[in-house]
Amino acid sequence: MDTFSFHDGNITDLIESRTLDVRHDINHNLEMHSSLIRRLSQERELEGHLGCVNAVAWNSKGSLLISGSDDTRINIWSYSSRELLHSIETGHSANIFCTKFVPETSDELVVSGAGDAEVRLFNLSCLRGRGPEENAISPSGLFQCHSRRVKKLAVEVGNPNVVWSASEDGTLRQHDFREGASCPPAGSSHQECRNVLLDLRCGAKKSLADPPKQSLALKSCDISSTRPHLLLVGGSDAFARLYDRRMLPPLSSCRKNLSPPPCVNYFCPMHLSDRGRSSLHLTHVTFSPNGEEVLLSYSGEHVYLMDVNHAGGNAMQYTSGDASKLMSFFPIVNGVELQSSASTVFHSGFPLKSNVAATLDKCRKLVQIAEKSLKEGADYFHGIEACNEVLDGHGRLIGPVLMHECLCIRAALLLKRKWKNDAHMAIRDCHRARRINSFSFRELHILSEALSQLGKHKEALDFALAAQILAPSDSEVAASVENIKKHLAAAEAEKSSKGNDGMSKSEPRAGRVLSLSDILYRLEAHSDASQDGPRSEREDSDYDEELELDIETSISGDEGRDFESNMLHGSLNVRIYRRGDSATEIGRANGSCGSPTSSSPNDRTTYQPEVVIDMKQRYVGHCNVGTDIKQASFLGQRGEYVASGSDDGRWFIWEKRTGRLIKMLLGDGAVVNCVQCHPFDCVVATSGIDSTIKIWTPSAPVPSIVAGGAAGPDTADILDAMESNQRKLCRNRDAILPFDLFERFRMHEFSEGSLHPF
């Protein structure tokens, strides 16, 4: 939507100001400016891998790029020449999922983590004097103490001695090169590595109100560059966790059964915090460049932004009861919560001058555009973006009347658009509007519609009746009341019919082949069970894992290229081991940890749910369902923009402040997983299912919201692409056999011996 400008201003003005003001901040503004982002196009395609490229990262100077792939190689690329400098045969026996340069080592030390559960350290100086084909070097360090796939590595700025690894075995380990360069494999008789910094094998939560009691398979971790003692982790539940390393207990061995340590903060959008047995989980977590914000990317969901410092004005804390309060009607006493007067500073920090009146006039016009979209029943996306610009871009300038109107319009547009969780966003807007004006019926009516969409007809009726009291002559409100009553009557009749039927679901008979629905039914019925299983010796894809299963799949590397309607094509064989099978017993003998001794039934009665930090912005349009390594990243040294890969082969860039979509580019034949911005230049590296890495620079002759030039033809209809992604997000995820389904098998017992290919 080009009817309003971007918040980073005019690039010509910034360049002119740089000649008068040599502050480093000006250069930061120029690095990732909106005018440059809108000209991004593919400059180069780096060829050198033979499989999916699962990890890319720049060195601190931006002179080198490192990549890791399914081909178990680490490649080092030159930024200036775009040439392959080294291709290292790592010796990993499974896909490399993460790789990093170790800081302060003159870029000679690199580290990798892979699906074989190993962390390997390499010294590039060993390659000096060798020919281009002589790439096999022995690792300088070999850490085999994890029992499941290593999905993410973290390093600390200025620290050349330590690397942290997050694994699906539920532990985050600290590897200090000064204490040893190797360790025995997990489960061996001599395996006693005291390097467990976080033991979260009993740390996952089904919902905010439930105590942590399941294994949290870690998918991602990050260390703040500005406050290195802060550690962020995310995994197989909906909650990202922030830890202060100075407050954690001493390093321990995984042989000890420990309760999860207390964290500084939990992060989770409120509407995702009480999903019960949902398969929702995080694929990536990261700090902003200044360390004040975190970005969370969810599988089957969107990307969300949160504040680290919950005392800040934009952050919001909530508890388990607050989510349910949003669904319940309560009168507001003493009516109006007025918006604060116009500040002397923009939200972005730029001083206000004489353009306040012009900005307010622009906001009124944007509200009119949004209202027109609502009345005409078309172009909901751009109407919502217009409201986002008013509320998130200039919320400190507009008065309570305009804010109330804009909140109601955006809520109504969200209900019309019906993208995933739009109804929850509408509920949030309506409650904000109620605090501004408690005598308006409009937000009550919209609230009732939102709750009806969520199937909460009883709660919807309360709000609809309240709206009818304030507007007794409004025909639309009256019709809504009658419609909700019909839904309630139908639901009661169905409930009564089921009660009289007396039929109950029968358990699947022992020994027979289970269908996927049988498996899911039994998973839900036994969701409280938790037990670790053996490490797979043949994990070869981001989609598969042997937990208490033996999974064979061809969804890996070049074989997984046939993506149609988000379906993953390939053969899949699954074997479920009984709890008493030898494979499971071996896992126990190898030191797999069960529930800590401190976790007992009595703990449930005394458990106090944590306080959680809520979202402050949501980024929509992409699709994250198929892979567990999909990243969301901040772009630029100021982190003014947010980017994410997508299952449709595109990658998306949004304005961080407003959530406005800035650019959509075609970056892969199937899935874009990795998006990494250059430390100083307006250059981005992306990778995914393809065996190549794409380098993007602002070289397109004309700015646009879609990709052009070397990246392929312009997307004819941006909305078609985003709506297609939303349909995939809302589709039954069982149809694509998601990874998290298999991960949940290790939590449960099955009497059946095997599950034949689906």
N, C-alpha and C positions, 0 to 999 in steps of 0.2 A: 504494500500500500504506500504510494508515493505522495500522498496528500499532506504529509507532515515530515519535517526534517529530522535528522538524527541528532542525538544529544551531544555528540562529540564535536559539533560545530562545523565550520567551514575550514577545509584543510588549507586554503590559501591564507586565511587569517592566522592559523597556527604557524605556518611557515614564516609569515611576516613577523609574528611575535617572537619567533626563535631568533631572529636577527637582533632583536632588542633585549631579549632575556635568554641567557644561556643556561637556565636551569635545566637539570636533567629531566625534569617532569615533562617538558615540551617534547623531548625526543620520545618519551614513553607514549605520549598522545599520538605521535605520528606513526609509531610502529604498527599498530592495528587500528587504523582509522576506517570509518565506515565506507569512505570513498574508495579505499584500497580493497577492503573485503568484497565489495560489490564487483570488483574487477578480477577476483581470483579465478584462475583457470589452470588447467593442468599444464605444467611446463615440461616435466620430464617423467618418464616411467623407468624406474631402476630395476634392472633384471639381474638376477644372480641367485635366487632361491628356487627350489624345486617343489615347494609345497606352500600351504597357507602361511602367511606372515602374521604371527600372533603378537608380536611386540616390536615397537620402534621407540627409540629414545635418543635425544641429543645430548652431547657432552655440554659442560657448563659454558664453554666458549662458543658453542654453536658451530665449531669447525668440523665436527664429525657426527655421523648418525650411525647408531647401532641397531641391528634388527635380529630377531630370532624367529625360527620357522618350524613347521612340521618336519622339515628335512633334517632336523637336529643340528643345523649349522647356525653359527653366529656370523653375520656379515658386518663389516665396517666400511662405511662409505665416506667419501670426501664431500663436504658441503660445497666447496668452491668449484670443483671440477665435475661433481655428480658421478664420480667413478667409484667402482668397487676396489677398495684397498686390500682387504683381507676377507677370506671366507674360511672360518675355522670349523674343523670337524671336532665337535665337542665331546663325542663319546656318549652323549645322552642316548638312552634307548627308547625314548618317547618324545612327543612334541615339546618343543620349547615354548613356554607360555610367557616368560618374562626375562628381560635382560637389561643390565644397567652398566654405565661407566662408574667405577668407584672413584669418589671425589679425591682431589689432592694427590693423585698418583700420576700426574702428567698424561692421563688417559691411557696408561699402560695396563692397568688392571680392569678387567671386565668380569661380570658375574652373570650367571644364568640359572634359571629354575625351570623344571620341566615336569612332564607327566609321569616320569619314572620316580618322582618324589625326591630327586636329588638337586642339590645346589652346588654348582661348580664355579671355581675361580680360575681365570686364565690371565697370564702375563703376556701381553702382546710383544714385549721386547724379544721374546723367544723366536719371533718370526723374522727378525732382522737378518738380512743376508740370504734369506731363502727365496727360491723361485716362486712364481705365482701359483704353481700347482702343489707346493709343499706346505700344506695347511694343517696337517695333523700335529697337534701339540698336546702334551700331557697337562692335565689341570694342575694348577698350583695349590688348589684346595678342593677337597671333595667331601661334602657333608651329606650323609645318607640317613640322618636321624628322623626325617619325616616318614610317615607311613602312608601318605596319600599325595596326590598331585600338588605341586607347588605352583600356585596361581599368580603370585605377585611378590616382587622384591621392593625393598625400600632402602634408601641410603640417606645419610645425614650430611648436610652441607658442611664441609670442613673436616670431616672425619674419614680418614683413609683406612681405618682399621676394622670397621664393623659393617655388616650388612644384615638386614632383617628379612625373613622369609615367612610368608603367610601361606598356609596349606589347608587343604580340605580335610586334614586329619583333626582340625579344631585347635591347632596350636600355632602361635607366632613365635619363631625362634630367633635368637640373637647370636650371630656367628662372629666371633672375634678372632681375626686372623693372628693376633699375637698369642693366643692361647693354644692354637693348634690348627693344622691345615687339613685335618681329615677327622672322620668319626666312623665307627662301624655302622653297618646297616641297621635300620629299625628292626627290633625283634630279636637281634642276635644276642647270644649269652653275655657278650661284653658291652652291649649297648647301654650306656649310662650317661648320655650327654646331658649335662646340666646347663642347657641353653634355652629352656622354655621361658620366655618372657610373659606370654599370655597363654593360659590354658583355658580354652573355651569349649572343651569337650562336653561340658554340661552347661553351656552358656546361652543356647538359643531359646527364644520365646515365641510361642504360638501367637500371643497377643500381649498387649501391654499389661493387662491385668494378671497374666499367668507368670509364675516364677520361672526363671531359666532352669531347664532340666534336660534339654535335648542338645545334641552335639551341633555346634555352630561351625559348619564347613566354611572356612574363610576363603573369600574370593578376591579381596582387595585390601590394600593397606597403603597408608601414606604418612610421611613425617613432615611437619610444618617447616618450611624453609626459614621462617622468621622466628619461630619458637620451637627449636628442635626437640624439646622435651615433650611436645604434644604429638600423640600417635593416634591416627584414625584407622579403624578397621570396619569392614563390612563383609557380610556373608549370607548364609542360607536363611536368614529371617529378614524382617522389614526394618530392623533397627541398626543404624550405624552407631558406633561407640567411640567416644573420645577418651583417651587415657593420658594421664601425666606420668611419664616414665619415672619421674622422681618419687612418685607415690606408690609404685608397684612393689610387690614383695621381691625378694632375691630370686635370681634365676634358679630354676628347679629342673628335676628330671620328670619325664612324662610317666614314670612308674608311680609317681605319687598321685593320689586321687584328691584333687584340689577343687574347691569351689571357685567359680569365676571371680576375679578381683573386682572391686567397685570401680566404676568409671566416672569420669568428670561429667560427661554429658551423654545423653542419648539423643539421636536425631531421627525423626520420622514424621512425615506428613500426618496430621491427625486422622485423616480419613483412611489411612492405611494401617493404623496402629491396632485395630481390633478386628483383623480379618480371620482370626481363629486358625483353621487348618489350611488356609490359602497357601499355594505354592509360591507366593510372592517372595522374591529375594533380591539382594543387591548384586550387581555385576561390577560396579566400580565406585570408588570413593576417592575424593581428592580435595586438598586444600587450595584456596585461592592464592595467588602470588603474594599477597600481603598477609596471609594467614588468618584473616578475619572472617572468612566464609568457607563453607564446604559445599561440595557438589555431589549429589547422589544419583546414580543411574540404576533403575530397577528393571529386572526382567519382567516382561509382561506389563510394563508401566511406563511412566514418563521420567524425565530428569527434573530434579528439584534442587533449589538453592536454600541454604540455611545460614544463619549467623552463628559464629562460634561463641561470641560473648553474649550470653543470654540476657545480660543486663542492658544490652543495647536497645534503643527505641524501636527498632524494626523487628526484633525477635519476639517470639511468643512462646511461653511455656504452657504445658497442659499436663493433666494427669488422666488416668484411665476413665474417670467419670465424666470428663469434659466432652469427650467424643459423643457420648450418649445424650448429653445436655443439648447439643446442637439439634438433635432430632425431636426434642420435647418442647412444648409450648409453655412459656412462663411470661407473665406480665412484666413490663418494664416500668419501674417506679420512677417518678420524677423525670420522665420523658427524655429530654434532649441532651445528647452528648455532642457539643459543638466542636467543629474542627478548629484547631489552633490558628491564630492569625498568621498571615503570610510571613514567612521567615525572611531574613535578610540574606539567606544563602540558599542556592539551589540544592537539591538533594545530592547532586554530583559534586558539589563544592564550588561551583562557579558563582561569582557574585552577581546579584541582581542589579540591573541598571534601570533604564527607563522603559524596558520592554515588558514590564509586568502586565500592562494593559493589553499589549499585543498578544501575549501568551494566553491570557484569560479569554480573549476573543477567539483565539485558535481552539482552545478547549471547548468553547461553546459550539463551534462549528463541527468539531469532531463528535460531540454528543449528538448533534443533529444528524450526522452521517450514520451513526450507530442506530439512532431511532428510526431512520428511514429503512435501514436493513431489517429491523424488527417488524415494521409495519408491512413492508413489501414481501417479507418471508423469503429473502434471498441474501446471498453474500454474508452469511453469519460470521464467517471467519474474519473478514475485514472489519465488520462492525465490532467484533470483540477486540480486535487489535486497536481500533480507535479508542475504545474505552480503556484498554490497557495503557495507552499513551496518556490519557487524561489522569487516570487514577495512580499509575505507577510512575509516570514521567513527571507529572506536575501536581501530585497530591497535596503538597504543602502550600500551593498557591490558591487552589480553588476553594470556594466557601462551602459551607455545609449543604446548601440547597443544590448546587450543581453536583456535589459529590453524591448526595442521596439519589438524585436522578440518574447519574451515571452508573451507580451500583445496581440499581433496579434494572436498568436497560441491559447491562452486561449479564446479570443473572438470568434474565428472560432469554437473551441470545444463547447463552450456554445450554439452556434447556431445549432450545430449538435445534442447536447443532448436534447434541447428543454424542459427542466424543467421549472416550473413556473417562469416567469420574467428573465429567462436566456438571452433573447434578450435585456432586459434593462441593464443587467450586461455587455453584449458584447458591447453595445453602450458606456458605461462608459470607458471600456478598450480601445476602439478605439480612443476616444477623448484624453485619456492620451497618447496614441501612437502618435497621431497627434502633440501634443505639444513637443514630443521628436524629431520627424522627419516629417516636413511638406511636404517633397518632395517624400514621399512614397505613392504609390497608394493602397497598400494592405489594410490598415485600412479603406480607403474610400470605397473600394469594400465590405468589411465586414459590414461596416455601412449601406450600401444600402441594403444588405441582411437582416440585423436586422430590419430595418424600414419596409421592405416588409413583414416580419413575423408579424409585428405589424399592418399591413394594411395601413401604411402611404406611399403609392406608390408615391405620388407627391414628398414628401421629399426624398424618396429613389432614385428617378430619378436624383435629383440634385447631390447627392453623387456619383451615378453611372457615370454620365457624367463627373464629376470632375476626377474620377478614370480613365476614358477613355482618358482624355486629357493627363494624366501622363503616361499612358500605352496604346497607340493607337493600338498596335499590339497584345495585350493580348486577346485571343479568349474567355476566360471565362468572362472577363469584358464586352466584346461586347455582348455576349449572355445574360448577366444580364441586360444590357440596353434594349435590345429588349424585354425581358421577362417582365420588369417593364412597358414598354410602352403598352404591351398587356393588362396587368392588369388595367392600367389607362383607356384604351379604353373601356374595358369591364365595368368598374365602371361607366364611363360616359354614356354608352348605357343603363345600368340598371337605372341610375338616370333619363335619358330622358324618358324611358319607364314608370317609375312610375309617372313622371310629366304629361304625356299624358293620363294616366289612369284616373286621376281625382277622384279616390276612396279614401275615408278617413275612418279611423277606427271609428266605431260607439261606443258610450258610452254604457256600459251595462245597460239594462233597470232596472228601480227601482223595487225592490221587488223580483227579481229573484235570484236564487242561483249563487254565483260568483265562477268562477274557479280560481285557483291559478294564472294563467296568467292574468285574469281580475284584480285581486287584485294588482299584481305587476305593471300593466299598470297604474292603478289609483294612486298607490303610487308615481310613477315617475311624473305623471301629477300634483299631489298636494304636491310635496315634500317641498314646502316652509311653509306649515302649521305647527303649533306647539302648542300643548296643553297637559297639564298634565292630567292624569286620576286617578281613585281611586286605592288605594292599594288593592291587592288581599288578600282574606282571606284563600285561599287554594292553594298557590304556593307551589308545592311539588317536584320540579325538577330543575336541572340546564338548562333544555331545554325549560321550559315554564314560562310564566308570564302573569298575567292578567293586562293589561294596559287599553285599552278600549275593552278588550276581556274577555271572560270566557273560559279558556282553560282547558280541561280535558285530561290528558295523562297518560299512563302507562309506560312512559320512565323514570322510577325512581327506584332507589334501585335495588333489585334483579330482578325486572321485565324487566329491560332494558338490559339483557345479550345477547340477540340474535342479534349480530352485524354481518351482512353479507354484504360485498361490501360497508361498511360504511353507510348502511341504518339503521335507527332507527325504529325498529318495535314496534308497539303498537297502541292503539286506540287514536284518536285525535279528539276532538270536539271543535269547535271554534264558538263563538257568537260575532258578531260585534255590539256594541251599537251605536245608532245614537248620534250625538252631543248633542241633547236635552234630551236624556234619563235620568232617575232619577239617575242612577248610576254615570253618569258623573257629574250631578249637585251636587251630594253629594261630589264628589272629589273637586269641586270648593269651596264648603262651608267649606271643611276641610282645606283650606289654600293652595291649589295647586297654584303654581305661574305661571303666563303667562310671556310674554315678558316684559322686563323692560321698563319703560316709556322713557328711554333715547334712546331706539332702534326705530328709525323712518326711513321712506324711504330716508330721506335726509342723514342719516348716511352712506348709501351705496356709495354715491358719494365721501365722504371724507375718506372712510376706506382705511387704508394703510396696506397691508398684512405684516405679521410678517416675520422676518428672522428666518430660521429654520436650525438646525444642522443635517447634513446628516450622513448616515451610514459609518462605517469604516470596518465592517465585516458582513458577512451573513452566517447563519448556516442552512443547508438544509438536507433533508432526512426523516424528521418526517412528520406527518400530524396533523394539528390542525384545525378541522372544527366542530366537534360534540359538544364540551363543551365550556363553557365560564369561566372556572376556571383553564384552563391549564397553568401550570407554566413553566418558563424558569429560571434556577438558575445558579449562579456561584458556582463552587466547590472549596473547600479549602480556607484557610486564605489569600492566594495570588490571588485567583480567576483566576488561569491559565487555567481552563477548564470550559466549558459551558455545561449544561445538560437540556434536555426537555423531557416531556412526549409526547405521541403520541396516535392517535386514533386507531392504529393497535395493541395496547396492549404492545408495546415496549417502551423503553426509550433510548435516544441517548446521547452520550457524544462526544463533539468536543474539539479540541485544540483551545483555544480562539484566539490566535494570527493568525493562518493560516486558521481556519475553517475546518481543517482536521478531519474527523470522526475517533474517537479513539475506541469507544465501542458502541455496540448495544445489549441491553438485553431485554429479554421477561419478563415483569413485571406485566401483568394483563391479565385476560381472555378477556377483551374488550378494555378498555381505561386506560392509565396512565395519571393522572392529576397532581399529586404533586411529586416533587423531592426536597428533603431537605438534605443537607450535614451536617454531624456532625461538631460541631465547631472546633474540634482539631484532630480527627482521620479520617482515610480513611474509613469512613463508611457513607452510604447513606440510607435514608429511602424514600420509594416510596409508593404511594397509588393511587387508582382510583375507577373504577366501582365495583371491588371486595370489599368484606367486610373485607378484611385483609390488613395489612401493611407488606411490604416486607423490610427486612434489608439486605443490601448488603455489603460484606466485601471482601478484596483481598485474597480469600481462594482457588481460582481455581489453580490446579496444573500446568497448562500450560497457558501462556498469549495468548490471541486471541482478535480479533475484535468483536466476537459474544459471546452471553451468553452460558454458559455450566453448567455442574454439576447440582445442585439442581434446577436451573431455567429452565431446560428442554434441549432438544437436540439443538445442534448448528444449526444456520440458514444456510441452504445449499447454498443459493445465496443471499448475502447482497444486491446486486444491484436489484434483483427482489423485495425485500421488499421496498426499497427506491423508485423504479420506480412505484410500486403500490401506494405508498403514494402520489407521484406526480400526478398520474392520479386522485386520489380522490380530491386533491387540485384544479386541473384544471376542474373537473367535474362541471356541473351546480349545484350550491349549493341549488337551490330550491328543488331538488329531496329529500333532507333529512330534509326539513322544518326547517331551521336553526333558532336558537333563535332570532337572530338579526332581522329577518323578522318580527316576532311578536312585537318586541320592536318598530319597526317603525310604527306600527298601531296607536300608541297614538299620532303621529304627524299629523294624517289625518282625514278627515271626509268621512263617507260613508252614502249614503241614504238608502242602503239596510239594512234590519233588522237583517239578520243572515246569517252565512255561515255554511252550513251543513258539516258533517264529510267528509274529503277528501277520 
